Amino acid sequence: QVQLVESGGGLVQAGGSLRLSCAASRSIFSTNIMGWYRQAPGKQRELVATITNGGLTNYADSVKGRFTISRDNAKNTVYLQMISLKSEDTAVYYCKLYVFRESREYWGQGTQVTVSS
């Protein structure tokens, strides 16, 4: 079992920045992907960005150039640096871990990001 704990959400004005963090409760030594997803009210959960334990990244088109995902494997933590925030970025942001050897995914509880225009 792995618990994921997100932090760093909050209220920010449009154009501002936030950094989200997600810490896993234990080290994952096998191949895995960590990522951020978001869900706005009345909408489906959508991918924001992912990063493999080897550092390969993938971004949704809507956040390319504004968001940066990174991870510190020694701290079992993934980060999402968000700049130039827009009102449409308002959502609950969830951290996800997928462990290939276990064929299992884990989700955090979510952290609210609200961007005021």
Secondary structure, 3 states (H helix, E strand, C coil): CCCEEEECCEEEECCCCEEEEEEECCCCCCCEEEEEEEECCCCCCEEEEEEECCCCEEECCCCCCCEEEEEEHHHCEEEEEECCCCHHHCEEEEEEEEECCCCEEEECCCEEEEEEC
